[in-house]
């Protein structure tokens, strides 16, 4: 049960990287605004000795236990311990695997970390990440035509984190800032192959994010920062970006109330639709 301080311990036990567990746990925890999970993440738990440390920590700080273990002996021991100390436990992939097994009529391979094998898809993601890091924030515009997606937008419209998220999905993504008074790179205006998406947000939201950014950097008020957060200036920036996007027929995506994941999902749908409707070369 949560304590009087409205927190609870959340133990995430994985025989691989733990990414699946973390994603699922945080998605569910986000639905409970009044309680905060204290995460204990245990990746690469593949032996009884490694599990010993996990069980000791669970007993020391009881809470919800979620796991993605495939080794039956480890699963049995973890579940037995949880029952013994009266804490809830659940296999995140167990029910899904049972469903697959029933439908396909075949047993699983039981291969730990099978989703992380070094296949073509893996190297595609690595290539996309390398490309995206090199072409972040308007760098190396001469290579924009090699992108799958190019994101444009004024400052603080989440271009970089969205680009990295897309790259993790194997989509080569570049991003270019739109700044009033600074010419847009000619390479950007002549693109035909990549999907160019314009990210925008309300002036009020941008000002809030920019003010927080300045505070986190310890920046003092100056004429430059005043312009950066001045409502009239920001409104003009947004209008400039929207006008430019309309001129080039770039799809507009409002990120005011969207998380990075939601923004990326919308872009991936645009990209998928474009690829599906593009004539075969």
N, C-alpha and C positions, 0 to 999 in steps of 0.2 A: 504494500500500500504506500502511496506517496506520504512523505513526512509533512509536518506542519509548515515546513518551508516550501512546500509545493514542488518538490523534485522527487525523482525516483531513479534507481539504478537500472541501467539497460545493458545487459551483457550480450555481445555479438561474437559468436564463436564460429570461425570458418577454417576449413582446411585449404583455402585458397587465399585470394587477396582481401576478401571481405567486402568488396564493392557492392555485390548484390544485397547483402545484409544491410549495409549502411543506407543504401538507396531506399529499400523497403521500409526500414525502421524509421527513417526521417520523414518519409511520406506519411506514415501513420501518425507519428508523434506530432506532426504539424497540425493535426486536427484537434489537438488538445492544448488550447491556448493558455490554460491556467496551470499547467504542470510542465516541468522541464526535465528531460532525460539527462542523466549523467552517463555518458557513453563509456563503456569499457570494451574496446575492440581487441580481439585476439585472432590475428591472421595466422595462416600456415600451421594450424594445429593438426599434426599428423601422427603423433605418437602418444603413448600412455604417459610418458614423462612430461610432455608438453601440456597434456590435459590436466595433469596434477596441479600445475600452477593456476590454471583457469578455475578449477574446482575450489581451490583455496580462496581465490579472490571472490568467487560467487558467494561462498559461505561467509566471507568477511563483510561483504556488502550485498545482501540479498536484494533481488529485483527480478525483472523479466529477463528470461534467457531465450534468445533466438539463435538458431544455428543452421549452418549448411555443411554438415559433415556427412561423408559417404561411408566411411569405415564403420561397419555395424557394431564392432566392439566398443568403439569410442562413443557412438550414439547411445548404446545401452548404458554405458557407465555414466554418461552425462545425465541422461534422463533419470536413472536410479538416484543419483545424487540430488537432483532437483526435487524429486519426490520426498527424499529423506529430510531435506531441510525446508520442505513445503514452499517452494517457489515455482511459478509457472514456466514451462519451457515449450518451445515449438520449433519444429523443423520447417524452414521456409520453403525448401525445394522438395521435401518428401511427398506432400500431397500432389504436387504437380507431376513429379516423376511417376507416381502411382497411376495418375490419369493417363499419361503418355503410354505407360506399360500396358494398361488395360486396352487402350485404343489400338496400339500398334501390335500387341500380342508378342512383344519381345522384351527381354530383360535389359536393364541398363548395363553399360560397360563398367560402371563404377570407377571411371577414370577421374582422379582428382584434377581440378583446374582445366578440364577439357575445353572450356570456353576460351582459354588463353593460349591455345596452341599457336605455334609460329607458322601460320598458313598465309595465303595470299591476302586475305582480309586484314590480318594483323599488320603486314608490311604496308598495306594501303593506308591504314590509319597513321602509321609512323611517318610515311611520306607526306600525308596531309598535314600532320602536326609540324613537320619541318618547314613545309611551304608557308603555313599560316604564321609561324613565328617570324619568318623572314619578311613577310609582307604585311606586318602589323603596322597600323597607324600611318598609312600612306608611304611606307618604305618600298623601294624597288618597284615603282609603278610600271617599269618596262616589262615586268613579268605578269601583269594583271591578266593578260589573255590566257594564261595557263591555269587560272582559277576555275573552280566549278561555280563558286558564289563570291560576289564582291558586295560587302556591306558598306553603305555610306551613311553619314549622319553627323550632326553637330556633336560637340563635346558632351560626354556623359550619357550617351544613348546606349551604352552597354555593347559597343561594337567589338571590343577585344574579347571579353569573356564569352560572348556569343560565338565569335569566330573559333575560339579554342574548343568550345563544346561541339561545334559542327565538325571540326577537324577530328575530334575523338570519334566521330561517326564515319570517318573516312571521306569527308567532303573538304576539298582544298578550298580554303576560304581566306580572302584578303579583305582588309578594311581600309577605307580612306575617309579622313575627316573632312567635313564641309565647313569652311571658315569664311564668313563674309569678308570681302576685300582681298582674298587670296584666290588666284585663278585655280579652277579645277584642272587637274592634270589632263592633258589632251588624250592620253591613253585611256582614261576612264570614259571620256565622252564618245569614243569610237568603238567601244567594246560591242561585240555581237555574240560571241560564244558563251561567256559566263552569264549567269543570272545575277543582275544587279538589284539589290533590295535596299530601299531607303528606310532607315529606322528613325522614328521621331517620337517626341513626347511633349506634353504640355509645358509651357514656359514655367508654370508653378512647380512642377515636378523637377524640371531641370535645375531651377534655382535652388531647391531644397537639397538635391544631390550635390550640386557644386559647392554650396555653403558647407555641407558636411565634409566634403573633400578638402576644402581649404582649412577647416578646423583640424582635421586629422593630420594635415601637413604642417600645422602651426604657422600658417601664412598670415601675415599681418595685412590689414586693409591697405590697399594702394589703388592708384587709378586703374591699373590693369585688372586687379581682382574685383574692383567696383563694377567695371564693365562686364566682367565675367558673370556677375550675379545680378546685374541691373535688369529690372523687369523689361524695360523698353528695349534694351540691347538684346536680351535673350529672345524676346518676341520677334524682333527683326531677324535674328538668326534662324528661328524656326520657319518664318515666312520665306526666307531665302532658300532654305533647304527644300521646302515643299514646292516652291516655284521651279527650282532646278529639276526636281524629281518629275514634276508634271511635264516639263520640257522634253525630257528624255524617255518619258513613259516608264519610269522605274516604279515597280509596285511599292506602295507605302505600307509600313507596318508600325502601328502605334504600340510602343513598349511601356507606356505610362504605368499600367497596372499589370504588366506581364513579368513573370519570372524569366530568368535566362532559359530555363528548360522549355517554357511555353513559347518564348520567342523563337528558339531553335526549332521546335516542333512545327511552328507555322512556316518557317523558312524551308524546312525539309519537305513540307507538303507542296509549297510553291515549286521547289526544285524538282520533285518527283513528277508533278503535273506537267512541268515544262519538258522534262525528258521524255515523258510518255507521248506528248503531243508533237514532239519534234520529228520532222521527216527523217527517215533512215538515210544515212550518208553513204 
